[in-house]
Amino acid sequence: MTDVNPILKSAEAKMAATLSFLDETFAHIRAGKANPRILDGLHVEYYGNHVPISGVATVTTPDAKTITIQPWEKAMISVIEKAIMASDIGITPVNNGEVIRLSIPPVTEERRKQLVKQAKHEAEEAKVSIRNARRDAMDLLKKAIKEGLPEDAGKEAETDAQKIHDKFIRKVDDMLAAKEKEIMTV
């Protein structure tokens, strides 16, 4: 007889990983407010290694429209500035010799609608991934029933898989609603 708990735990882990990925993706959607996480994808050369900007500088948000980057070594200012210019974040850095400032431009109404559309697309991709994890779990449970798992235990496990699926889909919807609100707030 097969134990169904590993199947359900595996499906839940895949769904949780999808939520983490969605959270990371949402963090990179710039909504007009300063968020140091928009720099997470940027890496700079530091003593032969590629490291994130947060690994060579202090990144802070002194107000809602500004990100400041204070490198721990002055020589890193130009390297960080070049990395920001080469990236696709669309912000021009301002360097005063000690600190790099990024002024977050206000987002137009049309751009806000595009960002909401992008967020909805990302949320839908996450839902598809969650559904795939549920489908894989269901397939494994059906296979387990054929291999001798009692049918009532299999059906109960399928119900549990559906409940886990529903819980994660609700979380995606909640995250999307929060991101939409953030994007549309002027």
PyMOL commands that set and color helices and strands:
alter all, ss='L'
color gray80, all
select helices_A, chain A and resi 5-27+36-39+53-55+76-86+109-146+151-184
alter helices_A, ss='H'
color red, helices_A
select strands_A, chain A and resi 43-46+49-52+57-63+66-71+93-95+100-103
alter strands_A, ss='S'
color yellow, strands_A
deselect
rebuild
show_as cartoon
